[in-house]
C-alpha cells in the first residue's frame, strides 16, 4: 500500500525484488518508483502491477482488493505509512490474512484513544486530558491545570510533530491552543479536540520493532541526541546503536510491549517514541508502521539488511534477512528554518566528500512551498552517515550539515 506521497516506494520495490516476492501496488495515484526517494534498483525494472485504491474509503479499498484477489491471490498486505495502515488492516481482515485488528490500528491513529487505552492498562505514559474546542478557555485551563505545567498540546490525528507545541504557563495556553486548532483546520483534522499532556523531561529515543502473534522483537533502538524540549518538536538526528544504559533499554522494551498489548497490536512493524527519565521509560507515541521518511535506511547501514526487507519477509512468511551485529549509523533531517519557496541546497559536494557520509537525499522539489514546525510536517531531505561509534557518527552528521546551505525565499 504505497500512497502517492510516500518517500519509500523504490525502497519497498527493491526489497521485494531482492526477496523474490511478486508485488501488486495499491496506490491512490498513478504509481512509479522513480523519484520516490532512494537508490533504486527498481528504477531499472518494470513498474509492478498496480491497483487504484481510495485509501480514505475503507469499503471501496476492500472491494478493489477483493476484486484483485479473485484473479491474483494476495498472500500479504503491507501498509507503509500512516495514510495506508487503516486500509491495509481492513483488506487483510477481509482476505483472512494475519493482521492487526482494525480497532488497534485506529487507536494508534488517534492520540486520545491511544492515551485512554494505555492509561487503562497502566502503561507508563505522560498524564493527559482532552482539550475540547467547544469548551472554551476556562475549560482548557482546568484541563491543563489537572495535567500540570509545562505541558504539550497535540492534535489527535496529525503526525510528524505537526501542531505539537509546549506550553510553559497558563497565560500561553489559549493563544497556543488557537494556533494548534488553526493548524488542524488547515490540515483537515476535524476531531474537535486536542490532547494536553504533561511534559516529560529526559532523553527521547526510538524503538523499532516487529510483532509476531503479539510478541515484540526489537529491531533497533535509536537515540535522538538533540534535546527534544520544545517549544516545537521536529526531528533532527537519529543515531544507532543507542548509548542509553541497558536498564533503560530494557525498560523501554517492556513499556512498548505492554503498550502493544494494551492497544491490541499483534502483527507487523511498530514504531515507538519513548522518553527515558532516570531509567524509567515513558511511551510518548506508538504507530503500527515503521519509522517515517527515509530514516529506515539507518538500519540498513547499521545491520546490512534493509528495514523494508525485514517488513516484507515477515509479512510473506519468509526467513528474516541476515543481519550482522549493529555498527554505528545515523541520519540527519534537513530542517525548514522558515516558510517560503524552496530554492535548493548548496554545499552538497562538500558534505558528501566528508569521511563517513554515505548519502544525501533532497526529497522536496525546487519550487515547493515549505513551512517550519509546528505548521509544517515535511523535511527538505535526509543526510546519512556511518562510522566506528555513535559519537563518531553524530560528529560526522553535524559537520556535514554545516557544509550545507539551504535556500528558501521568504514569503513576501
One Martini backbone bead per residue (centre of mass of N, CA, C, O) as a GRO file, in nm:
protein
  412
    1UNK     BB    1   0.086   0.043   0.031
    2UNK     BB    2   0.131   0.338  -0.185
    3UNK     BB    3   0.137   0.640  -0.152
    4UNK     BB    4   0.206   0.918  -0.344
    5UNK     BB    5   0.376   1.057  -0.085
    6UNK     BB    6   0.591   0.861  -0.061
    7UNK     BB    7   0.941   0.788  -0.012
    8UNK     BB    8   0.936   0.435  -0.030
    9UNK     BB    9   0.888   0.281  -0.294
   10UNK     BB   10   1.169   0.182  -0.396
   11UNK     BB   11   1.246   0.026  -0.138
   12UNK     BB   12   1.018  -0.188  -0.158
   13UNK     BB   13   1.075  -0.288  -0.445
   14UNK     BB   14   1.363  -0.377  -0.391
   15UNK     BB   15   1.296  -0.580  -0.166
   16UNK     BB   16   1.117  -0.765  -0.334
   17UNK     BB   17   1.336  -0.839  -0.539
   18UNK     BB   18   1.541  -0.961  -0.334
   19UNK     BB   19   1.309  -1.182  -0.231
   20UNK     BB   20   1.110  -1.277  -0.468
   21UNK     BB   21   0.855  -1.082  -0.466
   22UNK     BB   22   0.540  -1.036  -0.558
   23UNK     BB   23   0.384  -0.729  -0.672
   24UNK     BB   24   0.110  -0.524  -0.557
   25UNK     BB   25   0.003  -0.199  -0.602
   26UNK     BB   26  -0.148   0.022  -0.375
   27UNK     BB   27  -0.290   0.331  -0.504
   28UNK     BB   28  -0.395   0.686  -0.538
   29UNK     BB   29  -0.202   0.670  -0.795
   30UNK     BB   30   0.009   0.694  -1.022
   31UNK     BB   31   0.274   0.464  -1.046
   32UNK     BB   32   0.622   0.532  -0.938
   33UNK     BB   33   0.949   0.483  -0.817
   34UNK     BB   34   1.039   0.727  -0.943
   35UNK     BB   35   1.133   0.980  -0.719
   36UNK     BB   36   1.072   0.840  -0.412
   37UNK     BB   37   1.339   0.757  -0.303
   38UNK     BB   38   1.632   0.639  -0.358
   39UNK     BB   39   1.803   0.384  -0.450
   40UNK     BB   40   1.713   0.222  -0.772
   41UNK     BB   41   1.675  -0.084  -0.881
   42UNK     BB   42   1.377  -0.036  -0.979
   43UNK     BB   43   1.452   0.159  -1.219
   44UNK     BB   44   1.543  -0.110  -1.399
   45UNK     BB   45   1.243  -0.186  -1.369
   46UNK     BB   46   0.942  -0.271  -1.394
   47UNK     BB   47   0.654  -0.190  -1.304
   48UNK     BB   48   0.423  -0.284  -1.108
   49UNK     BB   49   0.141  -0.380  -1.034
   50UNK     BB   50  -0.181  -0.208  -1.014
   51UNK     BB   51  -0.410  -0.055  -0.770
   52UNK     BB   52  -0.677   0.139  -0.729
   53UNK     BB   53  -0.707   0.345  -0.429
   54UNK     BB   54  -0.904   0.449  -0.154
   55UNK     BB   55  -0.763   0.526   0.151
   56UNK     BB   56  -1.040   0.679   0.274
   57UNK     BB   57  -1.208   0.416   0.165
   58UNK     BB   58  -1.249   0.116   0.294
   59UNK     BB   59  -1.465  -0.025   0.123
   60UNK     BB   60  -1.336   0.034  -0.154
   61UNK     BB   61  -1.061  -0.097  -0.098
   62UNK     BB   62  -1.168  -0.380  -0.044
   63UNK     BB   63  -1.309  -0.427  -0.314
   64UNK     BB   64  -1.054  -0.399  -0.490
   65UNK     BB   65  -0.895  -0.631  -0.354
   66UNK     BB   66  -1.095  -0.861  -0.405
   67UNK     BB   67  -1.084  -0.841  -0.712
   68UNK     BB   68  -0.783  -0.902  -0.731
   69UNK     BB   69  -0.780  -1.180  -0.574
   70UNK     BB   70  -0.948  -1.341  -0.790
   71UNK     BB   71  -0.679  -1.333  -0.997
   72UNK     BB   72  -0.453  -1.243  -0.759
   73UNK     BB   73  -0.346  -1.379  -0.503
   74UNK     BB   74  -0.323  -1.271  -0.167
   75UNK     BB   75  -0.078  -1.303   0.108
   76UNK     BB   76  -0.015  -0.988   0.163
   77UNK     BB   77  -0.031  -0.683   0.372
   78UNK     BB   78   0.119  -0.348   0.332
   79UNK     BB   79   0.158  -0.068   0.530
   80UNK     BB   80   0.386   0.216   0.516
   81UNK     BB   81   0.181   0.433   0.644
   82UNK     BB   82  -0.057   0.627   0.781
   83UNK     BB   83  -0.246   0.630   0.520
   84UNK     BB   84  -0.246   0.284   0.492
   85UNK     BB   85  -0.310   0.110   0.756
   86UNK     BB   86  -0.617   0.090   0.755
   87UNK     BB   87  -0.657  -0.042   0.478
   88UNK     BB   88  -0.474  -0.285   0.530
   89UNK     BB   89  -0.638  -0.407   0.765
   90UNK     BB   90  -0.905  -0.440   0.611
   91UNK     BB   91  -0.801  -0.626   0.388
   92UNK     BB   92  -0.684  -0.851   0.560
   93UNK     BB   93  -0.946  -0.923   0.699
   94UNK     BB   94  -1.110  -0.995   0.435
   95UNK     BB   95  -0.872  -1.224   0.351
   96UNK     BB   96  -0.742  -1.377   0.607
   97UNK     BB   97  -0.497  -1.212   0.710
   98UNK     BB   98  -0.252  -1.136   0.890
   99UNK     BB   99  -0.328  -0.891   1.153
  100UNK     BB  100  -0.437  -0.605   1.266
  101UNK     BB  101  -0.666  -0.472   1.426
  102UNK     BB  102  -0.854  -0.207   1.348
  103UNK     BB  103  -0.874  -0.088   1.636
  104UNK     BB  104  -0.568  -0.073   1.686
  105UNK     BB  105  -0.492   0.112   1.452
  106UNK     BB  106  -0.686   0.341   1.527
  107UNK     BB  107  -0.545   0.405   1.800
  108UNK     BB  108  -0.273   0.505   1.664
  109UNK     BB  109  -0.444   0.752   1.507
  110UNK     BB  110  -0.537   0.831   1.816
  111UNK     BB  111  -0.420   0.988   2.088
  112UNK     BB  112  -0.660   0.964   2.284
  113UNK     BB  113  -0.720   0.665   2.261
  114UNK     BB  114  -0.441   0.570   2.333
  115UNK     BB  115  -0.423   0.694   2.616
  116UNK     BB  116  -0.666   0.544   2.738
  117UNK     BB  117  -0.560   0.254   2.696
  118UNK     BB  118  -0.292   0.289   2.847
  119UNK     BB  119  -0.416   0.377   3.115
  120UNK     BB  120  -0.587   0.117   3.170
  121UNK     BB  121  -0.295  -0.055   3.160
  122UNK     BB  122  -0.057   0.103   3.302
  123UNK     BB  123   0.112   0.262   3.113
  124UNK     BB  124   0.382   0.444   3.078
  125UNK     BB  125   0.280   0.790   3.087
  126UNK     BB  126   0.157   1.075   3.039
  127UNK     BB  127  -0.031   1.295   3.149
  128UNK     BB  128  -0.385   1.354   3.061
  129UNK     BB  129  -0.612   1.545   2.836
  130UNK     BB  130  -0.879   1.681   2.705
  131UNK     BB  131  -0.935   1.944   2.444
  132UNK     BB  132  -1.210   2.117   2.391
  133UNK     BB  133  -1.314   2.348   2.173
  134UNK     BB  134  -1.605   2.407   2.310
  135UNK     BB  135  -1.513   2.485   2.609
  136UNK     BB  136  -1.295   2.685   2.641
  137UNK     BB  137  -1.066   2.850   2.836
  138UNK     BB  138  -1.156   2.741   3.115
  139UNK     BB  139  -1.141   2.439   3.039
  140UNK     BB  140  -0.850   2.438   2.946
  141UNK     BB  141  -0.723   2.525   3.216
  142UNK     BB  142  -0.826   2.284   3.379
  143UNK     BB  143  -0.681   2.063   3.218
  144UNK     BB  144  -0.389   2.170   3.251
  145UNK     BB  145  -0.385   2.167   3.561
  146UNK     BB  146  -0.429   1.858   3.590
  147UNK     BB  147  -0.157   1.795   3.447
  148UNK     BB  148   0.052   2.025   3.416
  149UNK     BB  149   0.336   2.221   3.434
  150UNK     BB  150   0.454   2.151   3.170
  151UNK     BB  151   0.303   2.123   2.844
  152UNK     BB  152   0.136   1.943   2.567
  153UNK     BB  153   0.015   2.001   2.248
  154UNK     BB  154  -0.211   1.783   2.048
  155UNK     BB  155  -0.314   1.638   1.793
  156UNK     BB  156  -0.488   1.350   1.727
  157UNK     BB  157  -0.387   1.280   1.394
  158UNK     BB  158  -0.126   1.394   1.356
  159UNK     BB  159   0.208   1.412   1.222
  160UNK     BB  160   0.538   1.498   1.244
  161UNK     BB  161   0.484   1.729   1.474
  162UNK     BB  162   0.224   1.851   1.397
  163UNK     BB  163   0.108   2.081   1.636
  164UNK     BB  164   0.342   2.058   1.845
  165UNK     BB  165   0.326   2.220   2.175
  166UNK     BB  166   0.465   2.400   2.424
  167UNK     BB  167   0.352   2.478   2.767
  168UNK     BB  168   0.450   2.685   3.051
  169UNK     BB  169   0.183   2.870   3.083
  170UNK     BB  170  -0.134   2.988   3.118
  171UNK     BB  171  -0.111   3.243   2.923
  172UNK     BB  172  -0.038   3.047   2.666
  173UNK     BB  173  -0.272   2.853   2.604
  174UNK     BB  174  -0.486   2.989   2.420
  175UNK     BB  175  -0.302   3.080   2.179
  176UNK     BB  176  -0.194   2.794   2.122
  177UNK     BB  177  -0.459   2.652   2.074
  178UNK     BB  178  -0.544   2.826   1.834
  179UNK     BB  179  -0.305   2.748   1.659
  180UNK     BB  180  -0.352   2.441   1.650
  181UNK     BB  181  -0.637   2.460   1.524
  182UNK     BB  182  -0.543   2.588   1.262
  183UNK     BB  183  -0.371   2.351   1.174
  184UNK     BB  184  -0.602   2.148   1.168
  185UNK     BB  185  -0.774   2.289   0.957
  186UNK     BB  186  -0.555   2.288   0.726
  187UNK     BB  187  -0.527   1.953   0.756
  188UNK     BB  188  -0.825   1.824   0.819
  189UNK     BB  189  -0.868   1.823   1.131
  190UNK     BB  190  -1.202   1.723   1.291
  191UNK     BB  191  -1.233   1.628   1.603
  192UNK     BB  192  -1.233   1.888   1.829
  193UNK     BB  193  -0.958   1.787   1.966
  194UNK     BB  194  -0.714   1.775   2.209
  195UNK     BB  195  -0.399   1.703   2.361
  196UNK     BB  196  -0.294   1.711   2.700
  197UNK     BB  197   0.045   1.696   2.826
  198UNK     BB  198   0.282   1.610   3.015
  199UNK     BB  199   0.599   1.702   3.047
  200UNK     BB  200   0.877   1.492   2.976
  201UNK     BB  201   1.171   1.453   3.078
  202UNK     BB  202   1.447   1.380   2.878
  203UNK     BB  203   1.529   1.136   2.678
  204UNK     BB  204   1.492   1.052   2.336
  205UNK     BB  205   1.357   0.759   2.165
  206UNK     BB  206   1.373   0.476   1.943
  207UNK     BB  207   1.153   0.198   1.859
  208UNK     BB  208   1.207  -0.083   1.661
  209UNK     BB  209   0.960  -0.329   1.556
  210UNK     BB  210   0.828  -0.677   1.579
  211UNK     BB  211   0.527  -0.853   1.537
  212UNK     BB  212   0.433  -1.185   1.676
  213UNK     BB  213   0.162  -1.270   1.818
  214UNK     BB  214   0.240  -1.007   2.019
  215UNK     BB  215   0.547  -1.030   1.994
  216UNK     BB  216   0.839  -0.854   2.067
  217UNK     BB  217   1.088  -0.737   1.837
  218UNK     BB  218   1.388  -0.584   1.842
  219UNK     BB  219   1.561  -0.392   1.597
  220UNK     BB  220   1.587  -0.091   1.735
  221UNK     BB  221   1.781   0.170   1.882
  222UNK     BB  222   1.733   0.529   1.880
  223UNK     BB  223   1.884   0.822   1.911
  224UNK     BB  224   1.827   1.167   2.037
  225UNK     BB  225   2.071   1.399   2.089
  226UNK     BB  226   1.872   1.612   2.083
  227UNK     BB  227   1.683   1.810   2.246
  228UNK     BB  228   1.323   1.752   2.334
  229UNK     BB  229   1.188   2.062   2.458
  230UNK     BB  230   1.123   2.281   2.270
  231UNK     BB  231   0.834   2.407   2.158
  232UNK     BB  232   0.921   2.222   1.933
  233UNK     BB  233   0.935   1.871   1.750
  234UNK     BB  234   1.151   1.824   1.547
  235UNK     BB  235   1.344   1.632   1.377
  236UNK     BB  236   1.709   1.568   1.347
  237UNK     BB  237   1.855   1.309   1.501
  238UNK     BB  238   1.973   0.973   1.434
  239UNK     BB  239   2.120   0.706   1.643
  240UNK     BB  240   2.315   0.401   1.601
  241UNK     BB  241   2.346   0.280   1.871
  242UNK     BB  242   2.255   0.309   2.176
  243UNK     BB  243   2.362   0.499   2.484
  244UNK     BB  244   2.190   0.365   2.667
  245UNK     BB  245   2.130   0.191   2.922
  246UNK     BB  246   2.019  -0.125   2.968
  247UNK     BB  247   1.783  -0.054   3.162
  248UNK     BB  248   1.647   0.145   2.963
  249UNK     BB  249   1.602  -0.052   2.730
  250UNK     BB  250   1.433  -0.254   2.891
  251UNK     BB  251   1.210  -0.052   2.969
  252UNK     BB  252   1.123   0.018   2.681
  253UNK     BB  253   1.041  -0.266   2.594
  254UNK     BB  254   0.828  -0.316   2.814
  255UNK     BB  255   0.647  -0.072   2.749
  256UNK     BB  256   0.588  -0.143   2.451
  257UNK     BB  257   0.467  -0.419   2.496
  258UNK     BB  258   0.235  -0.318   2.676
  259UNK     BB  259   0.116  -0.128   2.463
  260UNK     BB  260   0.048  -0.333   2.243
  261UNK     BB  261  -0.145  -0.497   2.418
  262UNK     BB  262  -0.343  -0.266   2.490
  263UNK     BB  263  -0.415  -0.208   2.174
  264UNK     BB  264  -0.389  -0.498   1.999
  265UNK     BB  265  -0.125  -0.554   1.883
  266UNK     BB  266   0.027  -0.833   1.664
  267UNK     BB  267   0.128  -0.737   1.360
  268UNK     BB  268   0.421  -0.618   1.275
  269UNK     BB  269   0.520  -0.308   1.266
  270UNK     BB  270   0.684  -0.076   1.496
  271UNK     BB  271   0.667   0.269   1.627
  272UNK     BB  272   0.853   0.423   1.895
  273UNK     BB  273   0.825   0.674   2.146
  274UNK     BB  274   1.071   0.747   2.406
  275UNK     BB  275   1.115   0.830   2.744
  276UNK     BB  276   1.402   0.901   2.952
  277UNK     BB  277   1.376   0.881   3.321
  278UNK     BB  278   1.569   0.743   3.532
  279UNK     BB  279   1.521   0.458   3.370
  280UNK     BB  280   1.252   0.546   3.271
  281UNK     BB  281   0.969   0.459   3.063
  282UNK     BB  282   0.789   0.661   2.821
  283UNK     BB  283   0.510   0.666   2.628
  284UNK     BB  284   0.448   0.878   2.351
  285UNK     BB  285   0.450   0.683   2.091
  286UNK     BB  286   0.252   0.474   1.853
  287UNK     BB  287   0.299   0.269   1.554
  288UNK     BB  288   0.175   0.069   1.265
  289UNK     BB  289   0.491   0.111   1.175
  290UNK     BB  290   0.748   0.252   1.048
  291UNK     BB  291   0.967   0.463   1.007
  292UNK     BB  292   0.995   0.759   0.863
  293UNK     BB  293   1.076   0.827   0.568
  294UNK     BB  294   1.440   0.762   0.535
  295UNK     BB  295   1.536   0.646   0.822
  296UNK     BB  296   1.556   0.330   0.766
  297UNK     BB  297   1.849   0.327   0.644
  298UNK     BB  298   2.004   0.302   0.907
  299UNK     BB  299   1.966  -0.007   0.943
  300UNK     BB  300   2.124  -0.091   0.693
  301UNK     BB  301   2.396   0.039   0.773
  302UNK     BB  302   2.412  -0.128   1.054
  303UNK     BB  303   2.303  -0.447   0.946
  304UNK     BB  304   2.254  -0.509   0.612
  305UNK     BB  305   1.935  -0.469   0.645
  306UNK     BB  306   1.647  -0.379   0.537
  307UNK     BB  307   1.349  -0.278   0.656
  308UNK     BB  308   1.184  -0.377   0.412
  309UNK     BB  309   1.279  -0.671   0.423
  310UNK     BB  310   1.173  -0.732   0.703
  311UNK     BB  311   0.874  -0.672   0.648
  312UNK     BB  312   0.826  -0.862   0.399
  313UNK     BB  313   0.922  -1.130   0.523
  314UNK     BB  314   0.713  -1.136   0.745
  315UNK     BB  315   0.453  -1.114   0.573
  316UNK     BB  316   0.547  -1.377   0.379
  317UNK     BB  317   0.697  -1.602   0.559
  318UNK     BB  318   0.998  -1.547   0.565
  319UNK     BB  319   1.302  -1.542   0.621
  320UNK     BB  320   1.505  -1.350   0.768
  321UNK     BB  321   1.730  -1.137   0.716
  322UNK     BB  322   2.053  -1.093   0.724
  323UNK     BB  323   2.235  -0.987   1.019
  324UNK     BB  324   2.452  -0.784   1.167
  325UNK     BB  325   2.609  -0.636   1.388
  326UNK     BB  326   2.573  -0.332   1.507
  327UNK     BB  327   2.656  -0.055   1.380
  328UNK     BB  328   2.721   0.274   1.308
  329UNK     BB  329   2.442   0.506   1.258
  330UNK     BB  330   2.281   0.784   1.065
  331UNK     BB  331   2.043   1.068   1.070
  332UNK     BB  332   1.965   1.379   0.902
  333UNK     BB  333   1.746   1.637   0.905
  334UNK     BB  334   1.633   1.883   0.693
  335UNK     BB  335   1.539   2.185   0.775
  336UNK     BB  336   1.286   2.432   0.829
  337UNK     BB  337   1.339   2.762   0.909
  338UNK     BB  338   1.130   2.886   0.694
  339UNK     BB  339   0.902   3.022   0.512
  340UNK     BB  340   0.843   2.927   0.158
  341UNK     BB  341   1.063   2.886  -0.117
  342UNK     BB  342   1.227   2.629  -0.254
  343UNK     BB  343   1.572   2.651  -0.406
  344UNK     BB  344   1.784   2.477  -0.241
  345UNK     BB  345   2.116   2.308  -0.214
  346UNK     BB  346   2.426   2.380  -0.093
  347UNK     BB  347   2.724   2.181  -0.042
  348UNK     BB  348   2.705   1.875  -0.125
  349UNK     BB  349   2.992   1.794  -0.204
  350UNK     BB  350   3.123   1.847   0.071
  351UNK     BB  351   2.948   1.655   0.237
  352UNK     BB  352   3.007   1.389   0.066
  353UNK     BB  353   3.332   1.408   0.119
  354UNK     BB  354   3.297   1.313   0.394
  355UNK     BB  355   3.391   1.105   0.618
  356UNK     BB  356   3.102   0.881   0.650
  357UNK     BB  357   2.942   0.979   0.421
  358UNK     BB  358   2.660   0.803   0.228
  359UNK     BB  359   2.424   1.032   0.202
  360UNK     BB  360   2.193   1.243  -0.008
  361UNK     BB  361   1.848   1.356   0.019
  362UNK     BB  362   1.633   1.538  -0.183
  363UNK     BB  363   1.265   1.546  -0.139
  364UNK     BB  364   1.219   1.831  -0.252
  365UNK     BB  365   1.119   2.045  -0.477
  366UNK     BB  366   1.176   2.293  -0.656
  367UNK     BB  367   0.918   2.529  -0.549
  368UNK     BB  368   0.834   2.451  -0.286
  369UNK     BB  369   0.627   2.483  -0.022
  370UNK     BB  370   0.730   2.588   0.307
  371UNK     BB  371   0.721   2.477   0.658
  372UNK     BB  372   0.758   2.506   0.973
  373UNK     BB  373   0.752   2.436   1.279
  374UNK     BB  374   0.426   2.329   1.341
  375UNK     BB  375   0.295   2.350   1.051
  376UNK     BB  376   0.488   2.152   0.948
  377UNK     BB  377   0.571   1.791   0.791
  378UNK     BB  378   0.846   1.846   0.633
  379UNK     BB  379   1.140   1.761   0.469
  380UNK     BB  380   1.408   1.827   0.257
  381UNK     BB  381   1.594   1.592   0.388
  382UNK     BB  382   1.870   1.339   0.392
  383UNK     BB  383   2.144   1.240   0.608
  384UNK     BB  384   2.417   1.003   0.588
  385UNK     BB  385   2.592   0.784   0.832
  386UNK     BB  386   2.903   0.618   0.924
  387UNK     BB  387   3.084   0.429   1.193
  388UNK     BB  388   3.253   0.336   1.491
  389UNK     BB  389   3.044   0.534   1.638
  390UNK     BB  390   2.800   0.732   1.755
  391UNK     BB  391   2.979   0.978   1.801
  392UNK     BB  392   3.100   0.986   1.518
  393UNK     BB  393   2.836   1.015   1.362
  394UNK     BB  394   2.738   1.276   1.490
  395UNK     BB  395   2.980   1.451   1.402
  396UNK     BB  396   2.945   1.406   1.099
  397UNK     BB  397   2.661   1.522   1.063
  398UNK     BB  398   2.723   1.807   1.169
  399UNK     BB  399   2.949   1.876   0.970
  400UNK     BB  400   2.783   1.831   0.711
  401UNK     BB  401   2.562   2.040   0.772
  402UNK     BB  402   2.763   2.285   0.768
  403UNK     BB  403   2.796   2.261   0.445
  404UNK     BB  404   2.504   2.344   0.426
  405UNK     BB  405   2.280   2.544   0.213
  406UNK     BB  406   1.966   2.678   0.258
  407UNK     BB  407   1.714   2.780   0.014
  408UNK     BB  408   1.470   3.035   0.106
  409UNK     BB  409   1.204   3.213   0.001
  410UNK     BB  410   1.047   3.444   0.141
  411UNK     BB  411   0.764   3.563   0.224
  412UNK     BB  412   0.596   3.868   0.133
   0.00000   0.00000   0.00000
